């Protein structure tokens, strides 16, 4: 039987007009930004070199 782990929310205060990196992987980073009280999550891809 697979035991479910209890998820625990993380509460962080993000100041106005500030951004925080949430996670990163091989393709890019996930960023949370607070623009005047409106929180947006955005995935930013790493630049690809054109060689």
Backbone torsions as a table, in degrees:
resi	resn	phi	psi	omega
1	UNK	NA	132.2	179.5
2	UNK	-86.0	126.1	-178.8
3	UNK	-91.5	126.9	178.7
4	UNK	-78.6	134.5	175.4
5	UNK	-87.0	140.8	178.8
6	UNK	-73.7	126.7	177.3
7	UNK	-79.9	139.9	-179.6
8	UNK	-122.3	117.8	-179.2
9	UNK	-67.7	149.6	177.2
10	UNK	-111.8	125.3	-179.4
11	UNK	-109.1	117.5	177.0
12	UNK	-124.4	143.8	175.8
13	UNK	-94.7	124.0	179.5
14	UNK	-109.0	116.1	-177.8
15	UNK	-61.9	157.1	178.7
16	UNK	-60.5	141.9	179.0
17	UNK	59.0	32.4	176.8
18	UNK	-121.7	156.6	177.5
19	UNK	-128.3	154.4	179.5
20	UNK	-138.3	135.1	175.4
21	UNK	-76.8	125.3	-178.9
22	UNK	-90.9	-47.6	-179.8
23	UNK	-158.4	168.2	175.3
24	UNK	-143.3	153.3	176.7
25	UNK	-142.2	-165.7	-177.0
26	UNK	-66.1	-24.5	-174.5
27	UNK	-95.1	-30.0	-177.7
28	UNK	175.3	-159.8	-178.6
29	UNK	-124.5	153.9	175.4
30	UNK	-106.2	124.6	-174.0
31	UNK	-122.7	139.2	171.8
32	UNK	-107.5	130.7	179.2
33	UNK	-127.1	140.2	177.5
34	UNK	-108.5	105.3	178.3
35	UNK	-107.2	97.7	178.7
36	UNK	55.0	44.1	176.4
37	UNK	91.8	-7.4	179.6
38	UNK	-102.7	111.2	-177.0
39	UNK	-87.2	130.1	178.2
40	UNK	-126.3	137.8	171.4
41	UNK	-100.0	137.0	-176.2
42	UNK	-142.8	134.3	174.9
43	UNK	-96.4	124.7	179.9
44	UNK	-109.9	117.9	-178.7
45	UNK	-82.7	148.1	176.0
46	UNK	-68.2	145.9	177.7
47	UNK	-64.6	147.0	179.7
48	UNK	-107.8	125.4	179.8
49	UNK	-75.6	144.3	-178.8
50	UNK	-103.8	72.3	-179.8
51	UNK	-98.1	NA	NA
